[in-house]
Amino acid sequence: MKVVQLSSVHYVFDNRIFNKISKSLVNHGYDVDLLIQHTKDEVVEGVNIIALPKVKGKLSRLFKVLPALFKKALEYPSKTIFHFHDPELIPVGLLLKFFGYKVIYDIHEDVITDIEQKYYLGPLQKKISTLVLKKIENEAHKKLITIIAETYYVERFPDAIEVLNYPTLNWAKDFDVDRESPNRVLYTGSITEDRGAFIHVNILNYMDENELSGINLIGSCNPALYKRLIESVGEEKSRLFMNGDGKSVPFKSIIKSYSKADWLAGLAIFPKTKHYSRKRLTKLFEYMAAGLPIIYTDFSAWKNFLEPLNVGIAVNPEDSTAIKQAILRLKTEDALRLQMSENGKKAVRNIYNWAKEEEKLLTLYNNLTKA
């Protein structure tokens, strides 16, 4: 059965689209094409990557990428299953449905609250954008098969199929949580202000080298923000490491970072915004899989989920003293750190892992194949 994954926005080796969904389908006998912005057509780990034009900016995507994507999509036979991953592809998805294809809309993000936190949009622009997008997404949900990556999205999309963004475990099975003398902290994922970039690097300004030897941020970062982050720590910049200056960072590089032996904790200290307050970030589960205790924002939903698991310490992102105390506590209390590490690995191994979500994905696809 031919399956086509569609994205006009995401990085070609996006962890959910490529490493989880596409590879899972390939491993279970599906013929998978991935139509996405890339430099060339190629086959990687069994996935046929069909390159769309690489562009920058929404207008370029609208006038160059989307027409190319739609034209290629119409070349596929009628029994093809299309699975798209971006809200801007909803019109394409609806058209494909109209032409008789089976179409899945995979909702990765809470785009409504994302719009609400866009600082460059005025109140009226936010209101109009939100109303329009809600109407478009609701229409898509009525007519297309809907997958959601977060449990609480079901409030907007009732009867959607949950395929949650839990980690694959093959990369983490040999990690040793009994690290000796850990003295650095780690953040992985997109490096942005709304994901706590300045909160994280600012730790270097109130913890000396004896207390914390360094902070590593592993993920893509806008070049202008990259420069500002380095400038913000001044003379402490020798203790700050970032490897994603304007570049996408492959998941293999993130895995490599997890395997280092001197991490005290994984950081997820985000500013208090509505957009992230209920999300179960993928990085939380990756930290647990890698045996890293988590220092995280004290959002109610995060605390209610993580505290019973005893896998980390909640902090107020505006309280530098609390953040420092959390780091020093994990540094000085070896038994606590090791217990949190073991708890995290156990929780992911038993419950929060991709294998369980893969079963839901395959059930959906098997049903579509028979229909």
C-alpha positions as CSV (number, residue, x, y, z in Angstrom):
1,M,0.0,0.0,0.0
2,K,1.3,3.4,-1.0
3,V,1.4,6.0,1.8
4,V,2.5,9.6,1.2
5,Q,3.5,11.9,4.1
6,L,3.2,15.6,3.3
7,S,4.8,18.6,4.9
8,S,5.6,22.1,3.6
9,V,7.1,23.3,6.9
10,H,9.0,20.6,8.8
11,Y,12.6,19.6,8.6
12,V,13.0,16.5,6.4
13,F,14.2,14.3,9.3
14,D,11.7,15.6,11.8
15,N,11.5,13.2,14.6
16,R,7.8,12.5,14.6
17,I,7.3,12.5,10.8
18,F,10.4,10.7,9.7
19,N,11.8,8.7,12.7
20,K,8.5,7.6,14.1
21,I,5.6,7.6,11.7
22,S,7.4,7.1,8.3
23,K,9.9,4.5,9.6
24,S,7.2,2.6,11.6
25,L,5.1,2.3,8.4
26,V,8.1,1.2,6.3
27,N,9.0,-1.4,9.0
28,H,5.5,-2.9,8.7
29,G,5.4,-3.2,4.9
30,Y,4.1,0.1,3.7
31,D,5.6,1.9,0.7
32,V,6.2,5.4,2.1
33,D,6.9,8.6,0.1
34,L,7.7,11.8,2.0
35,L,7.0,15.0,0.1
36,I,8.9,17.7,1.9
37,Q,11.3,20.6,1.4
38,H,14.7,19.0,0.7
39,T,17.8,19.4,-1.5
40,K,17.3,16.2,-3.5
41,D,15.3,13.1,-4.1
42,E,16.7,10.2,-2.1
43,V,15.9,7.0,-0.2
44,V,16.8,7.1,3.5
45,E,16.1,4.1,5.7
46,G,13.5,2.8,3.4
47,V,11.6,6.2,3.1
48,N,11.4,7.6,-0.4
49,I,12.1,11.4,0.0
50,I,10.6,13.4,-2.8
51,A,12.1,16.9,-2.7
52,L,10.0,20.0,-2.8
53,P,11.6,23.4,-3.4
54,K,13.6,24.7,-0.4
55,V,12.3,28.3,0.3
56,K,12.1,30.8,3.2
57,G,9.0,32.6,4.3
58,K,5.3,31.9,4.2
59,L,4.7,33.6,0.8
60,S,7.3,31.5,-0.9
61,R,5.8,28.4,0.6
62,L,2.3,29.5,-0.6
63,F,3.4,30.2,-4.2
64,K,6.2,27.7,-4.7
65,V,6.0,24.8,-2.3
66,L,2.2,24.2,-2.0
67,P,1.6,24.1,-5.8
68,A,4.5,21.7,-6.3
69,L,3.2,19.5,-3.5
70,F,-0.3,19.4,-4.8
71,K,0.8,18.7,-8.4
72,K,2.9,15.8,-7.2
73,A,0.1,14.5,-5.0
74,L,-2.3,14.3,-7.8
75,E,0.0,11.9,-9.7
76,Y,-0.6,9.1,-7.1
77,P,-3.2,6.3,-7.7
78,S,-6.6,6.6,-6.1
79,K,-5.9,4.0,-3.3
80,T,-3.0,6.1,-1.9
81,I,-3.3,7.2,1.7
82,F,-2.2,10.8,2.3
83,H,-1.0,11.9,5.8
84,F,-0.3,15.6,6.2
85,H,1.3,17.5,9.1
86,D,0.8,21.3,8.7
87,P,-2.3,23.5,9.1
88,E,-1.4,25.3,6.0
89,L,-2.0,22.1,4.0
90,I,-5.6,21.8,5.1
91,P,-6.9,23.1,1.7
92,V,-4.7,20.6,0.0
93,G,-6.0,17.8,2.2
94,L,-9.6,18.8,1.6
95,L,-9.0,18.8,-2.2
96,L,-7.4,15.4,-2.1
97,K,-10.4,14.1,-0.1
98,F,-12.6,15.7,-2.8
99,F,-10.7,13.7,-5.5
100,G,-11.4,10.5,-3.6
101,Y,-8.2,9.9,-1.7
102,K,-8.0,8.7,2.0
103,V,-6.6,11.7,3.9
104,I,-5.2,12.0,7.5
105,Y,-4.6,15.3,9.2
106,D,-1.9,15.0,11.9
107,I,-2.2,17.8,14.5
108,H,1.2,18.3,16.1
109,E,0.7,21.8,17.7
110,D,-1.8,23.9,19.5
111,V,-1.8,26.6,16.8
112,I,-4.5,28.7,18.5
113,T,-2.5,29.4,21.6
114,D,0.6,29.7,19.4
115,I,-1.0,32.6,17.6
116,E,-2.0,34.2,20.8
117,Q,1.6,34.5,21.9
118,K,2.9,36.0,18.7
119,Y,4.3,39.3,19.9
120,Y,4.4,40.8,16.3
121,L,0.6,40.4,15.9
122,G,-1.8,43.1,17.2
123,P,-4.9,42.1,19.2
124,L,-7.2,42.4,16.2
125,Q,-4.9,40.3,14.0
126,K,-4.7,37.6,16.6
127,K,-8.5,37.5,17.0
128,I,-9.1,37.3,13.3
129,S,-6.4,34.7,12.7
130,T,-7.7,32.6,15.6
131,L,-11.3,32.7,14.4
132,V,-10.3,31.8,10.8
133,L,-8.0,29.0,11.8
134,K,-10.5,27.5,14.2
135,K,-13.1,27.4,11.5
136,I,-10.7,25.8,9.0
137,E,-9.5,23.2,11.5
138,N,-13.0,22.4,12.6
139,E,-14.0,21.9,8.9
140,A,-11.0,19.6,8.3
141,H,-11.8,17.6,11.4
142,K,-15.3,17.0,10.1
143,K,-14.2,15.7,6.8
144,L,-10.8,14.1,7.3
145,I,-9.4,11.5,9.6
146,T,-7.7,13.3,12.5
147,I,-4.7,12.3,14.6
148,I,-3.7,14.3,17.6
149,A,-0.2,14.4,19.3
150,E,-1.4,15.7,22.6
151,T,-4.2,14.3,24.8
152,Y,-5.9,17.6,25.6
153,Y,-6.4,18.4,21.9
154,V,-9.4,16.1,22.1
155,E,-11.3,19.1,23.6
156,R,-11.2,20.7,20.2
157,F,-11.2,17.6,18.1
158,P,-13.6,15.0,19.7
159,D,-13.2,11.5,18.4
160,A,-9.7,12.2,17.1
161,I,-7.2,9.3,17.3
162,E,-4.4,9.8,19.8
163,V,-1.0,9.0,18.5
164,L,1.1,10.7,21.2
165,N,4.7,11.9,20.8
166,Y,6.4,9.5,23.1
167,P,10.0,8.5,22.4
168,T,11.3,5.5,20.6
169,L,13.5,3.5,23.0
170,N,16.1,1.7,20.9
171,W,18.6,4.6,21.3
172,A,18.3,4.7,25.1
173,K,18.6,1.1,26.1
174,D,22.3,1.1,26.9
175,F,22.5,4.5,28.8
176,D,24.0,4.3,32.2
177,V,22.2,6.5,34.8
178,D,25.0,6.1,37.4
179,R,27.0,9.1,36.1
180,E,30.0,10.1,38.2
181,S,30.4,13.7,39.3
182,P,27.8,15.3,36.9
183,N,28.4,19.0,36.6
184,R,26.5,20.3,33.5
185,V,22.8,20.7,32.5
186,L,21.3,20.1,29.1
187,Y,18.5,21.5,26.9
188,T,17.4,19.8,23.7
189,G,15.0,21.0,21.0
190,S,14.2,24.2,19.2
191,I,16.0,27.1,21.0
192,T,13.6,30.1,21.2
193,E,12.7,32.7,23.7
194,D,9.3,31.2,24.4
195,R,11.0,27.9,25.2
196,G,13.1,29.5,27.9
197,A,16.4,30.2,26.0
198,F,17.3,33.2,28.1
199,I,16.1,31.6,31.3
200,H,18.4,28.7,30.6
201,V,21.6,30.6,29.6
202,N,21.1,33.1,32.4
203,I,21.8,30.3,34.9
204,L,25.5,30.9,34.1
205,N,25.2,34.5,35.4
206,Y,24.3,33.4,38.9
207,M,26.1,30.0,39.3
208,D,29.9,30.0,39.2
209,E,32.1,27.4,37.5
210,N,32.5,25.3,40.7
211,E,28.8,25.0,41.0
212,L,28.1,24.3,37.3
213,S,30.7,23.8,34.7
214,G,28.5,24.4,31.7
215,I,25.1,24.5,29.9
216,N,24.5,22.8,26.5
217,L,21.7,23.8,24.3
218,I,21.3,21.3,21.4
219,G,18.8,22.4,18.7
220,S,18.1,24.8,16.0
221,C,18.5,28.5,16.9
222,N,17.8,31.6,14.8
223,P,21.3,33.3,14.1
224,A,20.2,36.6,15.6
225,L,19.0,34.9,18.8
226,Y,22.1,32.8,18.9
227,K,24.2,36.0,19.0
228,R,22.0,37.6,21.7
229,L,22.2,34.5,23.9
230,I,26.0,34.5,23.8
231,E,26.2,38.2,24.5
232,S,23.8,37.8,27.4
233,V,26.3,35.7,29.4
234,G,29.3,37.9,28.7
235,E,32.5,36.5,30.2
236,E,30.7,33.3,31.0
237,K,30.3,32.4,27.3
238,S,33.1,29.8,27.6
239,R,30.6,27.7,29.7
240,L,27.8,27.9,27.1
241,F,27.7,25.4,24.2
242,M,25.2,25.6,21.3
243,N,25.4,23.6,18.1
244,G,22.4,24.8,16.1
245,D,23.2,28.3,14.8
246,G,20.6,28.6,12.0
247,K,20.7,24.9,11.2
248,S,18.4,22.0,11.9
249,V,19.9,19.5,14.3
250,P,19.3,15.8,13.4
251,F,17.9,13.6,16.1
252,K,21.0,11.5,15.9
253,S,23.0,14.5,17.2
254,I,20.5,14.9,20.0
255,I,20.9,11.2,20.9
256,K,24.6,11.6,20.9
257,S,24.3,14.5,23.4
258,Y,22.2,12.4,25.7
259,S,24.9,9.8,25.9
260,K,27.4,12.2,27.5
261,A,28.3,11.2,31.1
262,D,28.2,14.4,33.1
263,W,24.6,15.7,32.9
264,L,23.0,16.7,36.1
265,A,19.6,17.3,34.6
266,G,17.6,18.1,31.5
267,L,16.1,21.6,31.4
268,A,12.5,22.5,30.5
269,I,12.2,25.9,32.3
270,F,9.8,27.7,30.0
271,P,8.2,31.1,30.6
272,K,4.7,30.9,31.8
273,T,2.6,31.1,28.6
274,K,-0.7,29.5,27.8
275,H,0.7,27.7,24.8
276,Y,3.0,25.4,26.8
277,S,1.1,25.2,30.0
278,R,-0.7,21.9,29.2
279,K,1.7,20.3,26.7
280,R,3.6,17.1,27.5
281,L,6.7,18.1,25.7
282,T,8.6,15.3,23.8
283,K,11.8,16.4,25.5
284,L,10.3,15.5,28.9
285,F,10.0,11.9,27.8
286,E,13.4,11.9,26.1
287,Y,15.1,13.2,29.2
288,M,13.4,10.4,31.2
289,A,14.4,7.8,28.6
290,A,18.0,9.0,28.8
291,G,18.0,8.8,32.6
292,L,18.1,12.6,33.2
293,P,16.2,14.2,36.1
294,I,14.2,17.1,34.8
295,I,14.1,20.7,36.1
296,Y,10.9,22.1,34.7
297,T,8.4,25.0,35.0
298,D,5.9,24.6,37.8
299,F,2.8,24.7,35.4
300,S,0.0,22.9,37.3
301,A,-0.5,20.3,34.5
302,W,3.3,19.5,34.4
303,K,3.5,19.2,38.2
304,N,0.3,17.0,38.3
305,F,1.9,14.7,35.7
306,L,5.5,14.6,36.7
307,E,5.5,14.8,40.5
308,P,3.8,11.4,41.1
309,L,6.5,9.9,38.9
310,N,9.2,11.6,41.0
311,V,11.4,12.3,38.0
312,G,12.5,15.9,38.6
313,I,12.0,19.2,40.3
314,A,9.5,22.0,39.5
315,V,10.6,25.6,39.7
316,N,9.2,29.0,39.1
317,P,10.9,30.2,35.9
318,E,11.2,33.8,37.4
319,D,12.9,32.6,40.6
320,S,16.7,32.3,39.9
321,T,17.2,31.2,43.6
322,A,14.8,28.3,43.1
323,I,16.5,27.2,39.9
324,K,19.9,27.4,41.5
325,Q,18.8,25.4,44.5
326,A,17.3,22.7,42.3
327,I,20.5,22.3,40.4
328,L,22.6,22.2,43.5
329,R,20.2,19.7,45.1
330,L,20.7,17.3,42.3
331,K,24.4,17.8,42.4
332,T,24.8,17.1,46.1
333,E,22.1,14.5,46.7
334,D,23.3,11.5,44.7
335,A,20.6,9.2,45.9
336,L,17.9,11.5,44.9
337,R,19.4,12.1,41.4
338,L,19.9,8.4,40.8
339,Q,16.4,7.6,42.0
340,M,14.8,10.2,39.7
341,S,16.9,8.8,36.8
342,E,15.7,5.3,37.4
343,N,12.1,6.4,37.9
344,G,12.2,8.2,34.5
345,K,13.6,5.3,32.7
346,K,11.1,2.9,34.2
347,A,8.1,5.2,33.4
348,V,9.1,5.5,29.8
349,R,10.0,1.8,29.4
350,N,6.6,0.7,30.9
351,I,4.2,3.4,29.7
352,Y,5.3,6.4,27.8
353,N,7.0,5.0,24.7
354,W,6.5,5.0,21.0
355,A,5.8,1.2,20.7
356,K,2.4,1.7,22.3
357,E,1.6,4.7,20.0
358,E,2.8,2.8,17.0
359,E,0.1,0.1,17.6
360,K,-2.6,2.8,17.4
361,L,-1.0,4.1,14.1
362,L,-0.8,0.7,12.6
363,T,-4.4,-0.2,13.6
364,L,-5.6,3.0,11.8
365,Y,-3.6,2.2,8.7
366,N,-4.6,-1.4,8.6
367,N,-8.3,-0.4,8.8
368,L,-7.8,2.1,6.0
369,T,-6.1,-0.5,3.9
370,K,-9.1,-2.9,4.3
371,A,-11.7,-0.2,3.7
